[in-house]
């Protein structure tokens, strides 16, 4: 279940943002999708995939900070 917490968190924020929006018909789902894809790509670049033993290419940079 812990593995899915991040994904559920992302979906929660998208859904809450949608329902709090004044103009729901004007939501650009393409833009929302690209934002989620870029966020996941950045997470993979920083964290990698720890379950598979793959470190992210930027992890060494953040370990030095």
KALINKA-V639411 format. One record per pair of residues at least 6 apart in sequence whose C-alpha atoms are under 8 Angstrom apart, sorted by the first residue. I is the first residue (numbers start at 0). J is the second residue. If there is no record, write none. Layout:
i = <I & I>
j = <J & J>
This chain:
i = <9 & 17 & 17 & 43 & 44 & 44 & 44 & 44 & 45 & 45 & 45 & 45 & 45 & 46 & 46 & 46 & 46 & 47 & 47 & 47 & 47 & 47 & 48 & 48>
j = <35 & 23 & 26 & 55 & 55 & 56 & 57 & 58 & 55 & 56 & 57 & 58 & 61 & 54 & 55 & 57 & 58 & 53 & 54 & 55 & 56 & 58 & 54 & 55>
